[in-house]
Amino acid sequence: MYKLFICCIAVLISSSLARPNQYDAAAETRSFSNDLKEDGSYQYQFDTTNGIAAQESGVGGYYASGSSAYYAPDGQLITLSYTADENGFHPSGDHLPTPPPIPAAILKALDYIRTHPNQENREGGSQLKQQQQPQYKRYQ
């Protein structure tokens, strides 16, 4: 019986913690616009009372660019800007991780490779030598 009581208390505590923030639950849309044109271009934006905002414009199937913003649970404003085109999706924001710098030894090696091409590269690329395939007689 004691174990059942502890389990019920644990479920009640975890369900109260999983409840959505009352501030977010009462959020309302301050502004919203959505414009789709005949040429396939579009533009939309929205803004809510709890600090969530987004906007995007582009041409369907070709490219898009926009941004979004919201407040993290710790109160930090998270802002994300992005573009998407034939070269892929390119996000940017202060909260995103950045790659480490390329080590100097690697940069030096790449520079050496660029300034000292091998013999195949000097001749205009690798040439496959034509090899004669052995011919077999067909017997019946």
N, CA, C and O atoms as CSV, one atom per row, in Angstrom:
chain,resi,resn,atom,element,x,y,z
A,1,MET,N,N,0.822,-1.188,0.000
A,1,MET,CA,C,0.000,0.000,0.000
A,1,MET,C,C,0.873,1.262,0.000
A,1,MET,O,O,0.562,2.255,-0.657
A,2,TYR,N,N,1.956,1.190,0.745
A,2,TYR,CA,C,2.870,2.324,0.841
A,2,TYR,C,C,3.511,2.623,-0.514
A,2,TYR,O,O,3.690,3.787,-0.872
A,3,LYS,N,N,3.862,1.562,-1.281
A,3,LYS,CA,C,4.463,1.734,-2.609
A,3,LYS,C,C,3.473,2.397,-3.566
A,3,LYS,O,O,3.856,3.243,-4.374
A,4,LEU,N,N,2.200,2.011,-3.472
A,4,LEU,CA,C,1.171,2.600,-4.332
A,4,LEU,C,C,1.011,4.091,-4.032
A,4,LEU,O,O,0.854,4.899,-4.948
A,5,PHE,N,N,1.052,4.450,-2.756
A,5,PHE,CA,C,0.943,5.855,-2.361
A,5,PHE,C,C,2.116,6.670,-2.923
A,5,PHE,O,O,1.914,7.769,-3.439
A,6,ILE,N,N,3.328,6.138,-2.824
A,6,ILE,CA,C,4.517,6.825,-3.347
A,6,ILE,C,C,4.410,6.978,-4.861
A,6,ILE,O,O,4.739,8.034,-5.400
A,7,CYS,N,N,3.953,5.934,-5.551
A,7,CYS,CA,C,3.807,6.009,-7.014
A,7,CYS,C,C,2.785,7.063,-7.412
A,7,CYS,O,O,3.000,7.808,-8.368
A,8,CYS,N,N,1.665,7.131,-6.680
A,8,CYS,CA,C,0.637,8.138,-6.992
A,8,CYS,C,C,1.172,9.553,-6.782
A,8,CYS,O,O,0.903,10.445,-7.586
A,9,ILE,N,N,1.921,9.759,-5.716
A,9,ILE,CA,C,2.511,11.075,-5.457
A,9,ILE,C,C,3.494,11.434,-6.566
A,9,ILE,O,O,3.514,12.574,-7.031
A,10,ALA,N,N,4.316,10.466,-6.997
A,10,ALA,CA,C,5.288,10.717,-8.066
A,10,ALA,C,C,4.588,11.076,-9.369
A,10,ALA,O,O,5.039,11.966,-10.090
A,11,VAL,N,N,3.490,10.394,-9.676
A,11,VAL,CA,C,2.738,10.697,-10.900
A,11,VAL,C,C,2.134,12.093,-10.817
A,11,VAL,O,O,2.171,12.834,-11.799
A,12,LEU,N,N,1.585,12.463,-9.676
A,12,LEU,CA,C,1.001,13.801,-9.524
A,12,LEU,C,C,2.056,14.894,-9.660
A,12,LEU,O,O,1.811,15.918,-10.299
A,13,ILE,N,N,3.210,14.687,-9.071
A,13,ILE,CA,C,4.275,15.693,-9.164
A,13,ILE,C,C,4.768,15.822,-10.597
A,13,ILE,O,O,4.937,16.932,-11.102
A,14,SER,N,N,4.999,14.683,-11.256
A,14,SER,CA,C,5.507,14.756,-12.633
A,14,SER,C,C,4.476,15.340,-13.587
A,14,SER,O,O,4.840,16.052,-14.522
A,15,SER,N,N,3.199,15.054,-13.371
A,15,SER,CA,C,2.187,15.630,-14.263
A,15,SER,C,C,2.043,17.131,-14.043
A,15,SER,O,O,1.754,17.866,-14.987
A,16,SER,N,N,2.236,17.593,-12.820
A,16,SER,CA,C,2.153,19.041,-12.596
A,16,SER,C,C,3.352,19.759,-13.203
A,16,SER,O,O,3.230,20.899,-13.650
A,17,LEU,N,N,4.513,19.101,-13.223
A,17,LEU,CA,C,5.689,19.708,-13.850
A,17,LEU,C,C,5.595,19.687,-15.369
A,17,LEU,O,O,6.161,20.557,-16.030
A,18,ALA,N,N,4.899,18.722,-15.930
A,18,ALA,CA,C,4.780,18.606,-17.379
A,18,ALA,C,C,3.703,19.526,-17.942
A,18,ALA,O,O,3.570,19.651,-19.159
A,19,ARG,N,N,2.951,20.156,-17.084
A,19,ARG,CA,C,1.894,21.059,-17.515
A,19,ARG,C,C,2.482,22.232,-18.284
A,19,ARG,O,O,3.531,22.746,-17.894
A,20,PRO,N,N,1.840,22.676,-19.370
A,20,PRO,CA,C,2.386,23.817,-20.109
A,20,PRO,C,C,2.368,25.084,-19.254
A,20,PRO,O,O,1.525,25.260,-18.375
A,21,ASN,N,N,3.308,25.936,-19.541
A,21,ASN,CA,C,3.410,27.211,-18.849
A,21,ASN,C,C,2.117,27.994,-19.059
A,21,ASN,O,O,1.643,28.126,-20.188
A,22,GLN,N,N,1.553,28.508,-17.977
A,22,GLN,CA,C,0.296,29.247,-18.081
A,22,GLN,C,C,0.440,30.475,-18.972
A,22,GLN,O,O,-0.509,30.879,-19.644
A,23,TYR,N,N,1.632,31.066,-18.973
A,23,TYR,CA,C,1.868,32.230,-19.818
A,23,TYR,C,C,1.757,31.845,-21.289
A,23,TYR,O,O,1.173,32.582,-22.083
A,24,ASP,N,N,2.314,30.697,-21.652
A,24,ASP,CA,C,2.234,30.236,-23.034
A,24,ASP,C,C,0.827,29.780,-23.400
A,24,ASP,O,O,0.390,29.971,-24.535
A,25,ALA,N,N,0.117,29.182,-22.456
A,25,ALA,CA,C,-1.225,28.686,-22.743
A,25,ALA,C,C,-2.192,29.834,-23.029
A,25,ALA,O,O,-3.157,29.656,-23.772
A,26,ALA,N,N,-1.949,30.994,-22.454
A,26,ALA,CA,C,-2.843,32.136,-22.652
A,26,ALA,C,C,-2.357,33.071,-23.757
A,26,ALA,O,O,-2.906,34.160,-23.929
A,27,ALA,N,N,-1.347,32.664,-24.498
A,27,ALA,CA,C,-0.796,33.539,-25.545
A,27,ALA,C,C,-1.819,33.762,-26.650
A,27,ALA,O,O,-2.584,32.869,-27.012
A,28,GLU,N,N,-1.806,34.959,-27.161
A,28,GLU,CA,C,-2.698,35.322,-28.262
A,28,GLU,C,C,-1.873,35.846,-29.426
A,28,GLU,O,O,-0.756,36.332,-29.246
A,29,THR,N,N,-2.432,35.741,-30.600
A,29,THR,CA,C,-1.765,36.246,-31.797
A,29,THR,C,C,-1.987,37.747,-31.885
A,29,THR,O,O,-3.124,38.217,-31.926
A,30,ARG,N,N,-0.887,38.495,-31.914
A,30,ARG,CA,C,-0.979,39.952,-32.054
A,30,ARG,C,C,-1.170,40.352,-33.505
A,30,ARG,O,O,-2.014,41.186,-33.831
A,31,SER,N,N,-0.365,39.738,-34.378
A,31,SER,CA,C,-0.488,40.075,-35.800
A,31,SER,C,C,-0.225,38.821,-36.625
A,31,SER,O,O,0.527,37.935,-36.218
A,32,PHE,N,N,-0.852,38.768,-37.777
A,32,PHE,CA,C,-0.691,37.647,-38.690
A,32,PHE,C,C,-0.977,38.139,-40.098
A,32,PHE,O,O,-1.970,38.827,-40.337
A,33,SER,N,N,-0.105,37.782,-41.024
A,33,SER,CA,C,-0.392,38.071,-42.431
A,33,SER,C,C,0.167,36.937,-43.271
A,33,SER,O,O,1.202,36.353,-42.951
A,34,ASN,N,N,-0.531,36.643,-44.337
A,34,ASN,CA,C,-0.153,35.565,-45.234
A,34,ASN,C,C,-0.530,36.000,-46.643
A,34,ASN,O,O,-1.708,36.199,-46.939
A,35,ASP,N,N,0.459,36.147,-47.507
A,35,ASP,CA,C,0.216,36.645,-48.853
A,35,ASP,C,C,0.822,35.672,-49.860
A,35,ASP,O,O,2.036,35.470,-49.882
A,36,LEU,N,N,-0.017,35.079,-50.682
A,36,LEU,CA,C,0.424,34.169,-51.733
A,36,LEU,C,C,0.058,34.793,-53.073
A,36,LEU,O,O,-1.108,35.086,-53.337
A,37,LYS,N,N,1.070,34.993,-53.915
A,37,LYS,CA,C,0.843,35.656,-55.196
A,37,LYS,C,C,0.750,34.633,-56.318
A,37,LYS,O,O,1.147,33.479,-56.157
A,38,GLU,N,N,0.225,35.065,-57.449
A,38,GLU,CA,C,0.031,34.169,-58.590
A,38,GLU,C,C,1.337,33.661,-59.182
A,38,GLU,O,O,1.359,32.580,-59.771
A,39,ASP,N,N,2.423,34.409,-59.042
A,39,ASP,CA,C,3.705,33.975,-59.601
A,39,ASP,C,C,4.414,32.942,-58.719
A,39,ASP,O,O,5.521,32.517,-59.052
A,40,GLY,N,N,3.805,32.531,-57.608
A,40,GLY,CA,C,4.394,31.534,-56.721
A,40,GLY,C,C,5.152,32.117,-55.555
A,40,GLY,O,O,5.579,31.377,-54.669
A,41,SER,N,N,5.331,33.427,-55.531
A,41,SER,CA,C,6.021,34.037,-54.396
A,41,SER,C,C,5.044,34.165,-53.225
A,41,SER,O,O,3.829,34.239,-53.406
A,42,TYR,N,N,5.602,34.188,-52.051
A,42,TYR,CA,C,4.772,34.273,-50.855
A,42,TYR,C,C,5.493,35.067,-49.775
A,42,TYR,O,O,6.697,35.312,-49.848
A,43,GLN,N,N,4.724,35.454,-48.782
A,43,GLN,CA,C,5.263,36.153,-47.623
A,43,GLN,C,C,4.289,35.944,-46.476
A,43,GLN,O,O,3.080,36.109,-46.641
A,44,TYR,N,N,4.816,35.582,-45.315
A,44,TYR,CA,C,3.962,35.495,-44.139
A,44,TYR,C,C,4.728,35.975,-42.916
A,44,TYR,O,O,5.959,36.009,-42.903
A,45,GLN,N,N,3.976,36.343,-41.896
A,45,GLN,CA,C,4.565,36.755,-40.628
A,45,GLN,C,C,3.513,36.611,-39.549
A,45,GLN,O,O,2.315,36.741,-39.802
A,46,PHE,N,N,3.982,36.339,-38.338
A,46,PHE,CA,C,3.088,36.355,-37.188
A,46,PHE,C,C,3.868,36.757,-35.945
A,46,PHE,O,O,5.096,36.679,-35.904
A,47,ASP,N,N,3.124,37.189,-34.937
A,47,ASP,CA,C,3.700,37.658,-33.683
A,47,ASP,C,C,2.696,37.338,-32.587
A,47,ASP,O,O,1.502,37.595,-32.746
A,48,THR,N,N,3.165,36.779,-31.476
A,48,THR,CA,C,2.271,36.428,-30.379
A,48,THR,C,C,2.630,37.214,-29.121
A,48,THR,O,O,3.697,37.821,-29.032
A,49,THR,N,N,1.720,37.191,-28.156
A,49,THR,CA,C,1.921,37.962,-26.930
A,49,THR,C,C,2.990,37.371,-26.020
A,49,THR,O,O,3.479,38.071,-25.133
A,50,ASN,N,N,3.368,36.116,-26.206
A,50,ASN,CA,C,4.406,35.521,-25.357
A,50,ASN,C,C,5.795,35.600,-25.981
A,50,ASN,O,O,6.712,34.919,-25.522
A,51,GLY,N,N,5.964,36.417,-27.016
A,51,GLY,CA,C,7.288,36.662,-27.577
A,51,GLY,C,C,7.688,35.783,-28.735
A,51,GLY,O,O,8.824,35.870,-29.200
A,52,ILE,N,N,6.801,34.941,-29.219
A,52,ILE,CA,C,7.115,34.114,-30.383
A,52,ILE,C,C,6.792,34.918,-31.633
A,52,ILE,O,O,5.713,35.501,-31.743
A,53,ALA,N,N,7.728,34.947,-32.572
A,53,ALA,CA,C,7.522,35.686,-33.820
A,53,ALA,C,C,8.228,34.951,-34.946
A,53,ALA,O,O,9.248,34.297,-34.730
A,54,ALA,N,N,7.685,35.060,-36.138
A,54,ALA,CA,C,8.320,34.454,-37.309
A,54,ALA,C,C,7.903,35.226,-38.544
A,54,ALA,O,O,6.824,35.816,-38.592
A,55,GLN,N,N,8.769,35.214,-39.535
A,55,GLN,CA,C,8.453,35.809,-40.832
A,55,GLN,C,C,9.248,35.062,-41.881
A,55,GLN,O,O,10.366,34.616,-41.625
A,56,GLU,N,N,8.669,34.927,-43.064
A,56,GLU,CA,C,9.358,34.247,-44.162
A,56,GLU,C,C,8.824,34.779,-45.479
A,56,GLU,O,O,7.655,35.148,-45.590
A,57,SER,N,N,9.698,34.813,-46.474
A,57,SER,CA,C,9.290,35.176,-47.824
A,57,SER,C,C,10.112,34.351,-48.789
A,57,SER,O,O,11.201,33.885,-48.452
A,58,GLY,N,N,9.595,34.171,-49.982
A,58,GLY,CA,C,10.328,33.397,-50.970
A,58,GLY,C,C,9.475,33.083,-52.174
A,58,GLY,O,O,8.393,33.639,-52.362
A,59,VAL,N,N,9.986,32.185,-52.979
A,59,VAL,CA,C,9.277,31.681,-54.145
A,59,VAL,C,C,9.206,30.174,-53.973
A,59,VAL,O,O,10.235,29.504,-53.887
A,60,GLY,N,N,8.009,29.650,-53.923
A,60,GLY,CA,C,7.807,28.234,-53.659
A,60,GLY,C,C,8.627,27.325,-54.551
A,60,GLY,O,O,8.581,27.441,-55.776
A,61,GLY,N,N,9.379,26.419,-53.943
A,61,GLY,CA,C,10.193,25.467,-54.674
A,61,GLY,C,C,11.539,25.990,-55.124
A,61,GLY,O,O,12.334,25.219,-55.663
A,62,TYR,N,N,11.834,27.281,-54.926
A,62,TYR,CA,C,13.101,27.855,-55.378
A,62,TYR,C,C,13.951,28.372,-54.224
A,62,TYR,O,O,15.102,27.963,-54.075
A,63,TYR,N,N,13.411,29.245,-53.427
A,63,TYR,CA,C,14.172,29.771,-52.297
A,63,TYR,C,C,13.225,30.337,-51.250
A,63,TYR,O,O,12.064,30.645,-51.521
A,64,ALA,N,N,13.760,30.460,-50.059
A,64,ALA,CA,C,13.025,31.071,-48.954
A,64,ALA,C,C,14.039,31.705,-48.015
A,64,ALA,O,O,15.167,31.229,-47.885
A,65,SER,N,N,13.633,32.761,-47.375
A,65,SER,CA,C,14.462,33.370,-46.339
A,65,SER,C,C,13.534,33.911,-45.266
A,65,SER,O,O,12.424,34.363,-45.547
A,66,GLY,N,N,14.008,33.853,-44.046
A,66,GLY,CA,C,13.164,34.323,-42.968
A,66,GLY,C,C,13.875,34.281,-41.641
A,66,GLY,O,O,15.089,34.088,-41.565
A,67,SER,N,N,13.089,34.467,-40.588
A,67,SER,CA,C,13.630,34.431,-39.240
A,67,SER,C,C,12.520,34.062,-38.272
A,67,SER,O,O,11.333,34.206,-38.568
A,68,SER,N,N,12.934,33.586,-37.116
A,68,SER,CA,C,11.987,33.298,-36.047
A,68,SER,C,C,12.650,33.645,-34.725
A,68,SER,O,O,13.876,33.677,-34.618
A,69,ALA,N,N,11.829,33.902,-33.727
A,69,ALA,CA,C,12.345,34.262,-32.410
A,69,ALA,C,C,11.388,33.748,-31.348
A,69,ALA,O,O,10.172,33.734,-31.537
A,70,TYR,N,N,11.963,33.326,-30.227
A,70,TYR,CA,C,11.177,32.889,-29.083
A,70,TYR,C,C,12.050,32.994,-27.836
A,70,TYR,O,O,13.265,33.175,-27.929
A,71,TYR,N,N,11.424,32.878,-26.683
A,71,TYR,CA,C,12.158,32.919,-25.422
A,71,TYR,C,C,12.345,31.498,-24.905
A,71,TYR,O,O,11.384,30.738,-24.791
A,72,ALA,N,N,13.584,31.147,-24.594
A,72,ALA,CA,C,13.899,29.840,-24.025
A,72,ALA,C,C,13.379,29.788,-22.589
A,72,ALA,O,O,13.098,30.832,-22.000
A,73,PRO,N,N,13.246,28.591,-22.020
A,73,PRO,CA,C,12.768,28.494,-20.630
A,73,PRO,C,C,13.621,29.274,-19.629
A,73,PRO,O,O,13.116,29.685,-18.584
A,74,ASP,N,N,14.895,29.485,-19.928
A,74,ASP,CA,C,15.747,30.262,-19.019
A,74,ASP,C,C,15.621,31.766,-19.240
A,74,ASP,O,O,16.301,32.544,-18.570
A,75,GLY,N,N,14.757,32.191,-20.174
A,75,GLY,CA,C,14.527,33.608,-20.417
A,75,GLY,C,C,15.362,34.215,-21.525
A,75,GLY,O,O,15.189,35.389,-21.853
A,76,GLN,N,N,16.257,33.447,-22.103
A,76,GLN,CA,C,17.118,33.955,-23.181
A,76,GLN,C,C,16.317,34.052,-24.481
A,76,GLN,O,O,15.570,33.137,-24.829
A,77,LEU,N,N,16.480,35.165,-25.190
A,77,LEU,CA,C,15.833,35.335,-26.485
A,77,LEU,C,C,16.621,34.554,-27.533
A,77,LEU,O,O,17.812,34.796,-27.727
A,78,ILE,N,N,15.963,33.628,-28.201
A,78,ILE,CA,C,16.573,32.813,-29.249
A,78,ILE,C,C,16.089,33.358,-30.586
A,78,ILE,O,O,14.887,33.388,-30.849
A,79,THR,N,N,17.014,33.786,-31.426
A,79,THR,CA,C,16.687,34.321,-32.744
A,79,THR,C,C,17.398,33.494,-33.795
A,79,THR,O,O,18.603,33.260,-33.703
A,80,LEU,N,N,16.653,33.052,-34.791
A,80,LEU,CA,C,17.196,32.234,-35.867
A,80,LEU,C,C,16.859,32.889,-37.196
A,80,LEU,O,O,15.693,33.168,-37.471
A,81,SER,N,N,17.858,33.134,-38.013
A,81,SER,CA,C,17.664,33.624,-39.381
A,81,SER,C,C,18.101,32.515,-40.317
A,81,SER,O,O,18.990,31.735,-39.976
A,82,TYR,N,N,17.499,32.432,-41.475
A,82,TYR,CA,C,17.843,31.346,-42.387
A,82,TYR,C,C,17.560,31.715,-43.828
A,82,TYR,O,O,16.773,32.614,-44.125
A,83,THR,N,N,18.225,30.995,-44.710
A,83,THR,CA,C,17.920,31.009,-46.136
A,83,THR,C,C,17.902,29.561,-46.592
A,83,THR,O,O,18.610,28.716,-46.045
A,84,ALA,N,N,17.104,29.291,-47.577
A,84,ALA,CA,C,17.038,27.957,-48.170
A,84,ALA,C,C,16.939,28.146,-49.675
A,84,ALA,O,O,16.055,28.848,-50.166
A,85,ASP,N,N,17.852,27.514,-50.404
A,85,ASP,CA,C,17.869,27.644,-51.857
A,85,ASP,C,C,18.478,26.386,-52.460
A,85,ASP,O,O,18.521,25.341,-51.811
A,86,GLU,N,N,18.947,26.484,-53.692
A,86,GLU,CA,C,19.514,25.313,-54.355
A,86,GLU,C,C,20.776,24.806,-53.664
A,86,GLU,O,O,21.201,23.678,-53.912
A,87,ASN,N,N,21.375,25.614,-52.808
A,87,ASN,CA,C,22.578,25.208,-52.077
A,87,ASN,C,C,22.270,24.635,-50.702
A,87,ASN,O,O,23.193,24.305,-49.959
A,88,GLY,N,N,21.001,24.510,-50.346
A,88,GLY,CA,C,20.618,23.917,-49.068
A,88,GLY,C,C,20.052,24.916,-48.085
A,88,GLY,O,O,19.753,26.061,-48.426
A,89,PHE,N,N,19.913,24.456,-46.862
A,89,PHE,CA,C,19.363,25.249,-45.760
A,89,PHE,C,C,20.523,25.828,-44.971
A,89,PHE,O,O,21.423,25.095,-44.561
A,90,HIS,N,N,20.511,27.141,-44.754
A,90,HIS,CA,C,21.613,27.826,-44.080
A,90,HIS,C,C,21.077,28.640,-42.905
A,90,HIS,O,O,20.669,29.787,-43.084
A,91,PRO,N,N,21.073,28.055,-41.699
A,91,PRO,CA,C,20.614,28.799,-40.523
A,91,PRO,C,C,21.744,29.599,-39.896
A,91,PRO,O,O,22.917,29.262,-40.057
A,92,SER,N,N,21.392,30.646,-39.192
A,92,SER,CA,C,22.382,31.401,-38.420
A,92,SER,C,C,21.701,31.939,-37.166
A,92,SER,O,O,20.547,32.367,-37.193
A,93,GLY,N,N,22.435,31.905,-36.088
A,93,GLY,CA,C,21.935,32.394,-34.810
A,93,GLY,C,C,23.017,32.255,-33.762
A,93,GLY,O,O,23.883,31.387,-33.864
A,94,ASP,N,N,22.968,33.111,-32.756
A,94,ASP,CA,C,23.987,33.083,-31.706
A,94,ASP,C,C,23.945,31.798,-30.885
A,94,ASP,O,O,24.950,31.421,-30.284
A,95,HIS,N,N,22.802,31.123,-30.851
A,95,HIS,CA,C,22.662,29.913,-30.049
A,95,HIS,C,C,23.161,28.660,-30.770
A,95,HIS,O,O,23.293,27.608,-30.143
A,96,LEU,N,N,23.439,28.748,-32.063
A,96,LEU,CA,C,23.884,27.585,-32.831
A,96,LEU,C,C,25.380,27.345,-32.634
A,96,LEU,O,O,26.152,28.297,-32.524
A,97,PRO,N,N,25.789,26.080,-32.590
A,97,PRO,CA,C,27.225,25.800,-32.453
A,97,PRO,C,C,27.973,26.179,-33.726
A,97,PRO,O,O,27.420,26.135,-34.825
A,98,THR,N,N,29.226,26.549,-33.559
A,98,THR,CA,C,30.058,26.894,-34.710
A,98,THR,C,C,31.200,25.894,-34.803
A,98,THR,O,O,31.665,25.392,-33.780
A,99,PRO,N,N,31.657,25.600,-36.006
A,99,PRO,CA,C,32.755,24.641,-36.143
A,99,PRO,C,C,34.056,25.237,-35.626
A,99,PRO,O,O,34.241,26.453,-35.649
A,100,PRO,N,N,34.958,24.376,-35.160
A,100,PRO,CA,C,36.247,24.894,-34.696
A,100,PRO,C,C,37.066,25.393,-35.875
A,100,PRO,O,O,36.812,24.993,-37.011
A,101,PRO,N,N,38.047,26.260,-35.630
A,101,PRO,CA,C,38.883,26.745,-36.730
A,101,PRO,C,C,39.727,25.608,-37.307
A,101,PRO,O,O,40.050,24.644,-36.612
A,102,ILE,N,N,40.077,25.737,-38.581
A,102,ILE,CA,C,40.904,24.730,-39.242
A,102,ILE,C,C,42.331,24.874,-38.719
A,102,ILE,O,O,42.875,25.978,-38.716
A,103,PRO,N,N,42.947,23.770,-38.274
A,103,PRO,CA,C,44.313,23.854,-37.745
A,103,PRO,C,C,45.298,24.371,-38.790
A,103,PRO,O,O,45.129,24.151,-39.989
A,104,ALA,N,N,46.328,25.059,-38.310
A,104,ALA,CA,C,47.326,25.661,-39.201
A,104,ALA,C,C,48.029,24.614,-40.052
A,104,ALA,O,O,48.347,24.878,-41.212
A,105,ALA,N,N,48.277,23.431,-39.500
A,105,ALA,CA,C,48.956,22.378,-40.268
A,105,ALA,C,C,48.112,21.936,-41.462
A,105,ALA,O,O,48.650,21.665,-42.535
A,106,ILE,N,N,46.808,21.863,-41.282
A,106,ILE,CA,C,45.916,21.475,-42.384
A,106,ILE,C,C,45.903,22.567,-43.443
A,106,ILE,O,O,45.963,22.270,-44.636
A,107,LEU,N,N,45.826,23.827,-43.023
A,107,LEU,CA,C,45.855,24.931,-43.987
A,107,LEU,C,C,47.154,24.931,-44.778
A,107,LEU,O,O,47.152,25.181,-45.983
A,108,LYS,N,N,48.263,24.651,-44.101
A,108,LYS,CA,C,49.562,24.600,-44.771
A,108,LYS,C,C,49.597,23.453,-45.782
A,108,LYS,O,O,50.112,23.620,-46.887
A,109,ALA,N,N,49.058,22.295,-45.414
A,109,ALA,CA,C,49.029,21.149,-46.327
A,109,ALA,C,C,48.154,21.434,-47.543
A,109,ALA,O,O,48.517,21.076,-48.663
A,110,LEU,N,N,47.018,22.067,-47.335
A,110,LEU,CA,C,46.146,22.408,-48.462
A,110,LEU,C,C,46.819,23.398,-49.397
A,110,LEU,O,O,46.690,23.291,-50.616
A,111,ASP,N,N,47.535,24.358,-48.832
A,111,ASP,CA,C,48.265,25.322,-49.652
A,111,ASP,C,C,49.354,24.619,-50.455
A,111,ASP,O,O,49.554,24.935,-51.628
A,112,TYR,N,N,50.055,23.677,-49.847
A,112,TYR,CA,C,51.102,22.927,-50.547
A,112,TYR,C,C,50.498,22.121,-51.702
A,112,TYR,O,O,51.049,22.105,-52.802
A,113,ILE,N,N,49.383,21.464,-51.457
A,113,ILE,CA,C,48.725,20.677,-52.508
A,113,ILE,C,C,48.309,21.581,-53.661
A,113,ILE,O,O,48.440,21.209,-54.827
A,114,ARG,N,N,47.812,22.760,-53.336
A,114,ARG,CA,C,47.365,23.690,-54.372
A,114,ARG,C,C,48.543,24.202,-55.207
A,114,ARG,O,O,48.407,24.379,-56.418
A,115,THR,N,N,49.691,24.440,-54.576
A,115,THR,CA,C,50.837,25.003,-55.307
A,115,THR,C,C,51.747,23.946,-55.915
A,115,THR,O,O,52.610,24.288,-56.723
A,116,HIS,N,N,51.590,22.686,-55.561
A,116,HIS,CA,C,52.419,21.599,-56.098
A,116,HIS,C,C,51.529,20.482,-56.639
A,116,HIS,O,O,51.415,19.426,-56.017
A,117,PRO,N,N,50.906,20.703,-57.781
A,117,PRO,CA,C,50.034,19.650,-58.320
A,117,PRO,C,C,50.858,18.439,-58.745
A,117,PRO,O,O,52.025,18.564,-59.116
A,118,ASN,N,N,50.235,17.273,-58.684
A,118,ASN,CA,C,50.945,16.064,-59.105
A,118,ASN,C,C,50.987,15.981,-60.632
A,118,ASN,O,O,50.382,16.806,-61.317
A,119,GLN,N,N,51.687,15.003,-61.152
A,119,GLN,CA,C,51.910,14.881,-62.599
A,119,GLN,C,C,50.592,14.759,-63.362
A,119,GLN,O,O,50.445,15.369,-64.421
A,120,GLU,N,N,49.644,13.996,-62.858
A,120,GLU,CA,C,48.369,13.815,-63.558
A,120,GLU,C,C,47.626,15.136,-63.689
A,120,GLU,O,O,47.024,15.411,-64.727
A,121,ASN,N,N,47.665,15.957,-62.640
A,121,ASN,CA,C,46.971,17.243,-62.690
A,121,ASN,C,C,47.645,18.213,-63.655
A,121,ASN,O,O,46.966,19.033,-64.271
A,122,ARG,N,N,48.970,18.135,-63.799
A,122,ARG,CA,C,49.662,19.021,-64.745
A,122,ARG,C,C,49.299,18.684,-66.183
A,122,ARG,O,O,49.271,19.561,-67.046
A,123,GLU,N,N,49.023,17.415,-66.437
A,123,GLU,CA,C,48.715,16.981,-67.801
A,123,GLU,C,C,47.238,17.144,-68.133
A,123,GLU,O,O,46.802,16.751,-69.216
A,124,GLY,N,N,46.495,17.693,-67.254
A,124,GLY,CA,C,45.085,17.937,-67.558
A,124,GLY,C,C,44.169,16.832,-67.076
A,124,GLY,O,O,43.096,16.635,-67.646
A,125,GLY,N,N,44.555,16.115,-66.057
A,125,GLY,CA,C,43.678,15.097,-65.505
A,125,GLY,C,C,44.196,13.706,-65.759
A,125,GLY,O,O,45.109,13.489,-66.556
A,126,SER,N,N,43.609,12.803,-65.084
A,126,SER,CA,C,44.022,11.408,-65.189
A,126,SER,C,C,43.521,10.818,-66.503
A,126,SER,O,O,42.338,10.911,-66.832
A,127,GLN,N,N,44.429,10.217,-67.235
A,127,GLN,CA,C,44.073,9.562,-68.495
A,127,GLN,C,C,44.079,8.060,-68.262
A,127,GLN,O,O,45.084,7.488,-67.840
A,128,LEU,N,N,42.968,7.442,-68.537
A,128,LEU,CA,C,42.921,5.992,-68.425
A,128,LEU,C,C,43.543,5.394,-69.675
A,128,LEU,O,O,43.160,5.720,-70.798
A,129,LYS,N,N,44.493,4.528,-69.460
A,129,LYS,CA,C,45.139,3.893,-70.605
A,129,LYS,C,C,44.230,2.799,-71.130
A,129,LYS,O,O,43.692,1.986,-70.377
A,130,GLN,N,N,44.082,2.805,-72.417
A,130,GLN,CA,C,43.260,1.784,-73.053
A,130,GLN,C,C,44.006,0.461,-73.002
A,130,GLN,O,O,45.136,0.358,-73.478
A,131,GLN,N,N,43.386,-0.523,-72.439
A,131,GLN,CA,C,43.973,-1.849,-72.413
A,131,GLN,C,C,43.165,-2.742,-73.329
A,131,GLN,O,O,41.936,-2.691,-73.357
A,132,GLN,N,N,43.871,-3.546,-74.061
A,132,GLN,CA,C,43.224,-4.463,-74.986
A,132,GLN,C,C,42.639,-5.621,-74.196
A,132,GLN,O,O,43.337,-6.280,-73.425
A,133,GLN,N,N,41.369,-5.857,-74.393
A,133,GLN,CA,C,40.717,-6.981,-73.751
A,133,GLN,C,C,41.074,-8.259,-74.504
A,133,GLN,O,O,41.112,-8.251,-75.734
A,134,PRO,N,N,41.332,-9.345,-73.804
A,134,PRO,CA,C,41.621,-10.598,-74.505
A,134,PRO,C,C,40.389,-11.067,-75.271
A,134,PRO,O,O,39.264,-10.996,-74.777
A,135,GLN,N,N,40.622,-11.536,-76.457
A,135,GLN,CA,C,39.535,-12.029,-77.299
A,135,GLN,C,C,39.494,-13.555,-77.206
A,135,GLN,O,O,40.522,-14.228,-77.279
A,136,TYR,N,N,38.325,-14.059,-77.049
A,136,TYR,CA,C,38.139,-15.503,-76.942
A,136,TYR,C,C,37.347,-15.992,-78.137
A,136,TYR,O,O,36.412,-15.339,-78.600
A,137,LYS,N,N,37.739,-17.145,-78.621
A,137,LYS,CA,C,36.988,-17.756,-79.710
A,137,LYS,C,C,35.766,-18.436,-79.141
A,137,LYS,O,O,35.785,-19.019,-78.057
A,138,ARG,N,N,34.741,-18.341,-79.887
A,138,ARG,CA,C,33.514,-18.987,-79.458
A,138,ARG,C,C,33.428,-20.346,-80.137
A,138,ARG,O,O,33.465,-20.426,-81.365
A,139,TYR,N,N,33.316,-21.399,-79.368
A,139,TYR,CA,C,33.203,-22.756,-79.902
A,139,TYR,C,C,31.778,-23.231,-79.742
A,139,TYR,O,O,31.097,-22.948,-78.756
A,140,GLN,N,N,31.354,-23.971,-80.765
A,140,GLN,CA,C,30.000,-24.527,-80.697
A,140,GLN,C,C,30.008,-26.008,-80.609
A,140,GLN,O,O,28.946,-26.628,-80.544
